[in-house]
């Protein structure tokens, strides 16, 4: 049974690495300027991460991916004004999300989650 668990975990890590690679490309495009397609891609990647994290019971990854997905959608749909500080929050969230995934643990960051939540109310 322990071998099955290890195999599942390795499959999860491989899938997530692929998703993070996609997200990195989207972030690189965003660094050059506002790009709706990149924001849509980030939202989709977060949606995939949210599902994978949920299946593995990584609630902190699932929660952050959900908030980041929502923020990216709001920006892509122009419901939030794309300001430099907004993209800074997205990059901060991506960095934390990457750290969570690479270490398989990590503490929730309530301040960052609140920043992401506020993007929808600004």
Secondary structure, DSSP 8 states (H G I E B T S, - for coil): -HHHHHHHHHHHHHHHHHHHHHHHHHHHHHHHS--HHHHHHHHHHHHHHHHHHHHHT-HHHHHHHHHHHHHHHHHHTTSS---HHHHHHHHHHHHHHHHHHHHT-----HHHHHHHHHHTT-
